[in-house]
C-alpha cells in the first residue's frame, strides 16, 4: 500500500486484530486429539491446512514484525507449559498446544534477529525436557532447532543440551529424518568459533558402525537417506573448520578430519568391491556426499582427482559385480558430481579412463544410466573440443551404439528397453550438438538415423522422446550447415548428412504424417519445454528441403480428405511463421481425430 505512511497507519489500526489472528492461527495449528489413530489421507489434509496457516503467520510477521509475533506465540507457549506442568504425569497427553506453538514459531524464524533474548532461550531450554515418546511433538521440535540454527550458532550454551536430544532422536524411526535434517542445518550454520565438526563426526562414526553391524543381522536401524544428511552436515562443518585452519596457515592436506571421513569409506569399498555385498550402494552414496560437500581449501580439485584415482579400481569392480540398475545409477551419479565439482579442465587426466569405464560397464550390464553419464561427459567436453577429444568422445558413442544396436534387435527389444532407447538417442543428440563433424561424417551416423526411424514410432513416451529429440538435433545441424561455408571435415560431414537424409527422409516424413493423422503413436505435436515435437520436425524439414518433403508426404496425404489436406498445406508456405505452423498442425490433428471418431473422411 502506498504511501508508506498510510500503510503503517493501517497496520497500527489493525494491530489488535492481527494479534488476535496470530492467536487464532496458533490454535488452528493444533493436531486433533486422536491424531494417532486417523487415516493417512486425513493426515495429509491436516498437513496441507497447517501449511496455509503457517503461511498466514508469515504474513503477520511481515506486517507486525517477527518480534511481536514471536512474543505473542511465546506468551501462549509459556502459559501452556505452566498449565501442563501442573497436571503432573497426566500432562504428558496434553502436548498438542505446545506442538502448535513450536510450529507457529518456525514461521517466524526468518524475521527474528540473532540477538533475541526473551522467548527463544525459554523455548530452547524447554526442548531437551520434552517427552521423547510423542513423535509429532518431537519432529516439530527438531524442525524448529533447524529453523533457528543461525540463532543457536550465536548462543552455543543453548545448543549443548539440544545435541544429545537430536542424537537420541536418530534412533527413533518416526523422528530420525527430522533429527538428521536439524543436525545438517546446524552444521551448515555453525561458525569457525563454534564448529560442530568434531561432535558430528563422532556421532557419524557411531552411526556407521551401528549400521554395518546391523546389516549383518537385518535392516539398518537408520535409513540411509537420513544417515547421508548427517554425513553432509559433517562434511560442511569440517570444510569450514579446514578453511579456518588454512587461514591460520596450518597444513590441511593430511588433516585427521579428512582421514576420518574418507579412509573408512575407502576401506569398505575395497572390502565390498569384489563381492555381492548389500552395503556397496551405501558406500557409493557416502562417497558421492563426500565429493559434493567436503571442500578442501587450496587444492580441492586435486583432492577429488586423488580420491577418485584411489577408488577407481574398486568402482570398476563394483560395476562388474553388480549389474542391476540401482548400482549403475549410483555409480553414474558419483561420476557426474565428481566431474562437475572438478570442472572439465581439472578432470581431464581422468577423461580417457572415465570413457573406457562407462563403455565397459555398459557393455557388461546394458544399463541405461551409463548412457546418461556418457551424455554428461559429451556435454562437458564436447563444446569447442579438440580433434583428439572429439574422436575420443566419438569412440565412446560408437562402442555404446554397437552394443545397443545388437541389444535392440529384433524390433521387439525396442519395447522391452525403452530407457536404453531414450538415453541412447539423447547421447547421440548431444554428439550432433557438440561434436557434429566427426559423428555425422561416419557410418555410425547412418545406423543411428535408421534406428531412430524405428524408435520414433514406438508406443512408449520416453523412447519416442529420445528418438525425436535426436532427429531434431540432426535437422538443426542440417539447417545450420546450409547457411554456413563448408570445407574439409564440414564438407564431408554435410555430404554424408545429405546422403542419409535422402535415404531415410521419406520414412521419417511418412512416420510424422501418420502420427499427425492418428495412425501412429504421438506424444508431442507442438513443442513443449523439450525438443523433438512432430510439428517441429516437419517445420525444419520444410525449411531444409521443401521439394523433397512434398514428394515424401504425397502417399500418406492420399489417405485423407481434400479438406484435411488443404488445411495442412496452408502451413507449407514460405510466409508462414513457426508459431502459425504449429497452430495449423494442432488444428489438423483435431480435425483428423474428429474424422476418425465419426468414421468419415479419407482416413
C-alpha positions, -999 to +999 in steps of 0.1 A: +000+000+000+013+034-009+024+057+005+043+041+033+029+064+060-007+053+050+003+016+050+018+020+085-013+038+097-035+009+086-012-016+102-014+003+135-052+004+132-054-033+126-027-044+150-052-057+177-069-078+150-037-091+136-025-101+171-058-119+176-052-136+142-018-149+155-036-164+185-062-179+162-036-194+138-018-210+167-050-227+178-057-238+142-022-255+140-032-280+168-034-316+158-067-334+167-065-352+200-070-385+181-042-379+156-025-412+163-055-431+150-067-412+120-060-423+084-031-412+062-052-392+037-067-372+066-032-366+079-023-352+045-052-328+047-042-316+081-006-310+070-019-291+040-040-269+062-011-263+086+010-252+057-015-224+048-019-214+084+019-211+087+019-190+056-006-167+072+016-163+102+045-154+079+022-126+065+016-114+101+054-112+106+057-091+075+031-067+088+038-066+126+074-076+126+087-110+137+095-099+173+059-091+181+045-123+166+072-143+185+063-125+217+026-134+214+032-170+205+058-172+233+033-160+258+008-187+247+035-213+250+046-202+285+010-203+297+005-238+282+037-251+297+027-239+332-007-255+328+007-288+316+033-289+343+006-285+369-011-317+357+019-339+366+021-372+347-013-366+331+002-337+313+022-360+290-010-364+270-015-326+267+012-319+241-010-305+213-009-268+221+029-269+228+035-285+194+012-259+177+033-231+193+065-247+181+050-249+146+040-213+148+074-202+159+090-219+129+071-194+107+088-165+125+124-178+121+132-156+090+122-125+109+139-129+142+173-113+149+201-135+163+202-114+195+167-122+206+169-130+243+134-134+257+114-161+241+140-183+223+161-191+254+130-203+271+120-224+240+154-240+235+157-248+272+123-265+270+132-288+241+155-313+260+128-317+287+101-327+263+087-363+264+105-384+238+076-407+231+054-382+212+067-383+176+046-354+164+059-331+191+095-344+187+095-338+149+083-303+152+109-295+179+136-309+157+124-288+127+124-257+150+160-264+160+170-264+123+149-233+116+167-213+143+202-228+136+216-193+130+203-181+164+218-212+181+251-205+164+252-172+183+241-189+216+262-221+218+253-225+255+217-233+244+229-258+219+249-281+241+218-298+258+200-300+224+227-320+206+221-352+227+184-348+222+189-347+184+213-376+185+189-397+205+162-389+180+181-406+153+174-439+170+137-434+168+122-444+134+095-417+134+118-388+143+151-398+126+145-378+094+137-346+112+166-351+136+190-357+107+178-326+089+182-305+120+218-317+125+226-309+089+212-274+093+231-268+125+263-278+107+256-255+078+252-225+101+280-233+126+308-207+126+345-213+129+343-202+165+318-229+173+325-257+149+304-289+152+329-309+131+343-330+159+309-336+176+291-346+144+320-367+131+320-386+163+282-391+161+285-401+124+313-427+132+289-443+157+260-443+132+281-461+105+294-486+130+259-494+141+247-496+105+273-520+094+269-542+125+231-542+120+234-550+083+246-585+092+215-591+112+187-574+094+176-539+081+197-510+093+183-490+123+187-457+104+175-451+069+204-444+045+189-411+034+189-399+070+224-411+076+236-392+045+220-360+058+242-363+089+273-370+067+265-340+046+264-319+077+297-333+090+313-326+056+301-290+057+312-284+093+346-300+087+350-279+055+345-247+075+370-259+101+396-268+074+392-233+058+398-218+092+429-239+097+441-228+062+437-192+072+459-198+102+485-213+078+480-249+091+486-278+068+452-294+060+463-319+032+467-347+058+442-335+083+427-361+106+393-348+097+398-358+061+411-391+071+382-398+094+357-392+067+375-407+036+395-437+049+366-457+063+347-454+030+378-464+010+385-494+032+349-506+030+348-501-008+379-523-010+363-549+012+329-549-007+340-543-043+349-579-052+317-594-036+280-591-040+278-573-006+245-555+000+262-524+015+280-515-017+253-490-027+255-473+007+293-468+003+290-454-032+264-429-019+286-420+010+315-413-014+291-391-035+282-370-005+319-365+003+327-355-032+298-330-033+302-314+002+337-318+015+355-287+004+392-289+010+409-254+007+438-247-016+435-277-039+401-292-038+403-303-075+435-323-068+419-338-037+390-351-057+412-364-085+434-382-060+403-396-042+388-409-074+421-423-086+424-444-054+388-456-056+388-463-093+397-500-092+370-506-066+344-487-086+352-507-117+349-540-097+316-529-084+303-522-119+313-558-128+300-575-097+267-556-096+248-552-129+215-540-116+200-506-124+203-491-089+241-497-087+246-483-122+225-452-113+245-445-081+279-451-098+270-427-126+257-401-102+290-403-084+310-398-116+287-369-127+292-350-094+329-355-094+332-343-130+311-312-123+327-304-090+362-307-105+353-289-138+362-303-172+397-289-173+408-302-139+392-336-146+408-341-180+435-365-167+407-390-159+387-384-191+400-414-211+397-437-181+361-425-175+351-431-211+366-466-211+349-473-178+315-462-190+318-483-222+330-514-203+303-511-176+275-506-202+287-535-223+287-557-192+254-546-177+233-530-205+220-504-180+209-470-193+225-448-165+259-454-182+244-439-214+232-409-194+266-405-178+282-406-213+258-378-223+271-357-194+307-363-205+299-351-240+281-320-227+311-312-205+339-318-231+322-315-265+318-278-269+349-265-286+367-298-282+400-305-299+401-332-326+417-356-301+389-352-275+362-352-302+375-385-316+377-399-281+341-390-274+331-404-307+347-437-300+327-439-267+295-432-286+304-457-314+311-486-290+280-479-269+259-477-301+272-510-314+263-527-281+229-511-281+220-520-317+229-556-310+206-555-280+177-537-298+174-564-325+148-577-332+123-549-331+105-562-300+135-552-280+127-516-286+096-521-265+115-541-238+142-515-233+126-480-236+150-465-211+180-476-233+164-462-264+157-429-247+192-424-233+210-438-264+194-411-286+198-383-261+235-393-261+236-393-299+218-359-300+245-344-277+272-356-301+254-340-330+251-308-310+286-305-297+309-326-320+289-330-352+317-333-378+333-364-365+300-381-359+279-370-389+307-380-414+308-416-400+289-447-410+277-449-374+256-418-380+237-437-407+229-465-382+216-441-356+193-424-381+179-457-393+174-469-357+157-436-349+131-441-377+121-473-359+122-459-324+101-428-333+070-450-338+073-470-306+043-467-282+064-455-253+066-418-244+102-417-232+116-438-261+097-417-285+111-385-269+147-397-272+145-406-309+125-374-318+150-352-299+179-368-318+162-362-352+155-327-341+192-321-334+201-337-368+178-313-387+192-284-367+226-294-379+215-295-415+198-261-414+229-246-397+252-261-424+230-248-452+238-213-443+275-216-434+306-222-455+318-258-458+353-271-462+373-300-451+356-321-424+325-299-426+320-306-463+325-343-458+301-344-429+274-324-447+277-346-478+271-377-456+242-359-439+225-352-473+230-389-484+215-402-452+186-377-453+179-387-489+177-423-479+158-420-446+138-388-451+108-404-468+103-429-439+108-402-413+083-378-431+058-406-435+060-415-399+055-379-389+025-376-411+009-408-399+014-397-363-004-364-371-032-384-387-035-406-356-024-438-372+009-440-352+015-430-316+022-393-309+031-375-277+043-340-286+025-325-316+037-290-308+069-280-289+070-282-252+100-274-230+119-302-247+128-305-284+116-332-308+079-324-315+062-337-347+053-302-359+088-290-351+104-317-372+081-311-401+088-274-400+125-280-401+122-305-429+102-279-448+129-252-442+157-277-451+143-294-482+107-284-492+107-301-526+118-334-512+093-331-483+063-326-506+074-358-525+078-378-493+044-370-479+024-375-511+015-411-503+002-405-467-017-374-478-036-395-503-052-413-474-071-382-461-098-359-474-092-329-496-104-306-468-079-321-443-051-320-469-059-283-477-058-274-440-023-289-436-009-275-468-017-239-456+012-244-433+037-252-460+042-217-473+073-196-470+054-168-454+041-189-425+060-185-393+069-211-368+041-204-343+015-203-370+027-236-384+024-253-350-011-240-347-021-254-381-006-288-371-027-287-339-059-280-358-050-307-383-047-333-355-081-322-341-098-325-375-082-359-382-092-372-347-128-360-352-130-377-386-117-410-372-142-409-343-171-401-367-160-426-393-158-400-421-130-386-442-103-403-461-086-420-431 
